[in-house]
Amino acid sequence: MITHIVFFKFKDAAHIDRAKHDLLALKEKIPQIRHLEVGVDILRTERSYDLALIAKFDSLADLQSYQIHPAHQEVVKFIAEVRESVVAVDYQSE
């Protein structure tokens, strides 16, 4: 299994709810997603990011299919316009 974790920091907190909604909607649109959770940071410290995504896939090929899927690309386009920064980690998990 492959775990895909992404943290987002937004230019304006007003975009957090839409980003969360759009990311969660991908579960119904992309069959390769085995697990998906999206959470908004509750501590709001200086080092915090605003939103976290955790997704799991059966294989690296499934992760790659997700990344190029049109529904995912649509969300990526929106987030790219409103984010301050983004970081990600992808790793082999059980």
C-alpha positions in Angstrom: 0.0 0.0 0.0 1.1 3.6 -0.7 0.3 6.4 1.7 0.1 9.9 0.3 0.2 12.8 2.8 -0.1 16.5 1.8 -0.1 19.6 4.0 -1.5 22.9 2.6 -1.1 26.4 3.9 -3.5 28.9 2.3 -3.0 32.6 1.6 -6.5 33.2 3.0 -8.3 31.0 5.5 -11.5 31.6 3.5 -10.4 28.9 1.0 -10.0 26.1 3.5 -13.6 24.8 3.5 -13.8 24.7 -0.2 -10.5 22.9 -0.5 -11.6 20.3 2.1 -14.9 19.8 0.3 -13.3 19.4 -3.1 -10.6 17.0 -1.9 -13.1 14.8 0.0 -15.3 14.7 -3.2 -12.4 12.9 -5.0 -13.2 9.7 -3.1 -16.4 9.3 -5.2 -14.7 10.2 -8.5 -11.4 8.3 -8.4 -11.7 4.5 -7.9 -8.0 4.0 -7.1 -8.5 5.8 -3.8 -8.7 3.2 -1.0 -8.8 5.6 1.9 -9.2 9.4 2.1 -9.3 11.8 5.0 -9.0 15.5 5.0 -8.6 17.5 8.2 -8.4 21.2 9.2 -5.8 22.1 11.7 -7.2 23.0 15.1 -4.1 24.4 16.9 -3.4 27.2 14.4 0.2 27.6 15.7 2.9 29.4 13.7 4.3 26.2 12.5 0.9 24.7 11.6 -0.4 24.1 8.1 -4.1 24.7 7.5 -5.2 21.4 5.9 -4.0 17.9 5.8 -4.8 15.2 3.3 -4.1 11.5 3.8 -4.9 9.1 1.0 -4.0 5.4 0.5 -3.6 3.5 -2.7 -3.0 -0.2 -3.5 0.1 0.6 -5.6 2.4 3.3 -6.9 0.6 2.9 -10.3 -2.7 3.7 -8.6 -1.2 6.8 -6.9 0.1 7.9 -10.3 -3.4 7.4 -11.9 -4.9 9.5 -9.1 -2.4 12.3 -9.7 -3.2 12.6 -13.4 -7.0 12.0 -13.1 -9.0 15.0 -14.4 -11.0 15.4 -11.2 -7.7 15.6 -9.2 -6.2 18.0 -11.7 -9.2 20.3 -11.3 -8.7 20.5 -7.5 -5.0 21.0 -7.9 -5.6 23.9 -10.2 -7.9 25.6 -7.7 -5.5 25.0 -4.8 -2.5 26.2 -6.7 -4.3 29.6 -7.1 -5.0 30.0 -3.4 -2.2 28.2 -1.5 0.8 29.8 0.1 2.7 26.5 0.3 2.3 22.8 0.1 4.4 19.8 1.2 4.0 16.1 0.6 5.3 12.7 1.6 4.6 9.5 -0.2 5.7 6.2 1.3 5.2 2.4 1.3 2.9 1.4 4.1 1.1 -1.6 5.4 
